[in-house]
């Protein structure tokens, strides 16, 4: 079984998806499983992806209509077979070279949930933008509602054991996926460990899709899962997975 599954949800990223996949393929963990879900793209993304269908270890799935990032991740997660799963956006903002920082603590058994923070590297400070302000707001909600202090709740790079991620019984359809993962992990009493990662932000003109509406939906999701009953999938888990994190 592969040590790592990389889930790549993609929607209308014809300009970047080939370069992203090449970085993932060439990156760490040569035995990794790569599951790409074309979430109903209406541009040339599907045509670009056809050139990757024969790449060893790469699985290509498709939604006929756009259903959202959360739905695409859930579709891929149902087929994931790696020990650890990481989500990779289909733009060029995140660097697969950072995978070991996320994955190794879990494989070594020292941590169970690792987030790659875009704001922990003092050598590459990011400017204060409306996106960063929104992230700070979500970080504050996590602290108030769940008692965990984070610097980057909304990071794409969230690494968890695949069995644990599947057990969370995710319901999100869109970008609120990040908030749902955070909320449920916190409800389970698991500590989220953050590690610094590289980040190259893109703007709306370059295709960035997330906006203020998504921030409000994420905030509501944090509130919702603080108050809602937690219904997990009944999957067998090794006892070690539920031990106290580092």
NORDASUL-V409561 format. One record per backbone hydrogen bond with DSSP energy under -0.5 kcal/mol. CO is the residue of the C=O (numbers start at 1). NH is the residue of the N-H. If there is no record, write none. Layout:
CO_NH / CO_NH
This chain:
2_83 / 3_84 / 4_33 / 5_7 / 5_86 / 6_8 / 6_35 / 7_9 / 7_88 / 8_37 / 9_90 / 10_39 / 13_16 / 13_17 / 16_20 / 17_21 / 18_22 / 19_23 / 20_24 / 21_25 / 22_26 / 23_27 / 24_27 / 29_32 / 33_6 / 33_35 / 34_36 / 34_59 / 35_8 / 36_38 / 36_61 / 37_10 / 37_39 / 38_40 / 38_63 / 44_48 / 45_49 / 46_50 / 47_51 / 48_51 / 49_52 / 50_53 / 52_55 / 55_58 / 57_34 / 57_59 / 59_36 / 59_61 / 61_38 / 63_40 / 68_72 / 69_73 / 70_74 / 71_75 / 72_76 / 73_77 / 74_78 / 76_79 / 76_80 / 77_80 / 83_162 / 84_5 / 85_160 / 86_7 / 93_200 / 94_96 / 95_98 / 96_99 / 98_101 / 98_102 / 99_102 / 99_103 / 100_104 / 103_106 / 103_107 / 104_108 / 105_110 / 105_111 / 106_109 / 110_246 / 112_161 / 113_193 / 114_159 / 115_117 / 115_195 / 117_120 / 117_197 / 120_122 / 121_124 / 122_125 / 127_129 / 129_133 / 130_134 / 131_135 / 132_136 / 133_137 / 134_138 / 135_139 / 136_140 / 137_141 / 138_142 / 139_143 / 140_144 / 141_145 / 142_146 / 142_147 / 142_148 / 143_147 / 148_150 / 152_155 / 156_158 / 157_116 / 158_87 / 159_114 / 160_85 / 161_165 / 162_166 / 163_167 / 164_168 / 166_169 / 167_233 / 173_71 / 174_177 / 175_178 / 176_180 / 177_181 / 178_182 / 179_183 / 180_184 / 181_185 / 182_186 / 183_187 / 184_188 / 185_190 / 186_189 / 191_113 / 191_193 / 193_115 / 195_117 / 199_201 / 203_206 / 203_208 / 204_207 / 211_214 / 211_215 / 212_216 / 213_217 / 214_218 / 215_219 / 216_220 / 217_221 / 218_222 / 219_223 / 220_224 / 221_225 / 222_226 / 223_226 / 223_227 / 224_228 / 229_231 / 230_232 / 233_235 / 238_241 / 238_242 / 239_242 / 240_243
